[in-house]
Amino acid sequence: MAFWEEIFIWIAIVGYALSFLLFMQGLIFKKVRSLNYGFVIICVAVAFQTVAIIARWYATGHIPVMHTYENSLVGSWSVIVTYLILRFLFPPAQSFAVVVTPLTLLILGNGLMVGGELQPLEPAFRSNWLVIHVLFNWFAFGAYVTAFAAGITYLLKERATQGFMSGLPELKLLEELSLRLIMFGFFTHAIGIASGAIWAHSLWGRYWGWDPLETWSLICWLMYGINLHLRVTLGWRGRMAAWLAIVSMLAVLFAFFGFGHGSSIHTQMMGR
């Protein structure tokens, strides 16, 4: 890990942890000021994480896409950025951070446990298509994880309307956010898969090779397609929709972070 990258990422981690504590304080004791302070700290923390990503990009000479640490670094960043966009589009969703920040810390912690050794990009991955492919897949990942958080928040909010949970976003808003996030993730995921296929054809002369990670990515996409079908066409709402968002995330977690076996062109990128 580069020197400045390590400093910036630990500042971001402390910021996310402090923000979580402030949001908890604000919800439990109904302190609006604590919620506002927590949001400001999230903005500062994500700025430091952005600089950490840039520092690593500069040190390695490539976009951070290699191995568990870099995927955790950019993946957690995409989750926070998704939350910030939601916060500006839907101000009542501000307290949603009390669920998003712990998930961000868990993703970052997963990468830090493995370590962030600096490594050059393999020749096969040196293509402009890499940026497009990875960028849209991280858009999808951020949307899926945030929809997962919305599902958890919905179940918590549904069980108790009193106490600190009463300060969480309303059930109707959480359900709407979850649906919109999954729709956004589904379409950006499709672009990620399509761009990867085009890139694969330019490298190996085939669009699809049933590579294990390709297959799992397709499974994730199909699962979210079923999710949308059940919600939009069959009208699944409320608790069932929340559970759909949560269960669908299990395949994504395996594909992005549990994948470490099998013979695959992606193994050197996704593995340790």
Salt bridges, closest charged atoms under 4 A:
GLU5 OE1 - ARG56 NH1 3.14
GLU70 OE2 - ARG56 NE 2.65
GLU158 OE1 - ARG239 NE 3.04
GLU175 OE2 - ARG237 NE 3.74
GLU176 OE2 - ARG180 NH2 2.58
ASP211 OD1 - HIS266 ND1 3.08
GLU214 OE2 - ARG206 NH1 3.12
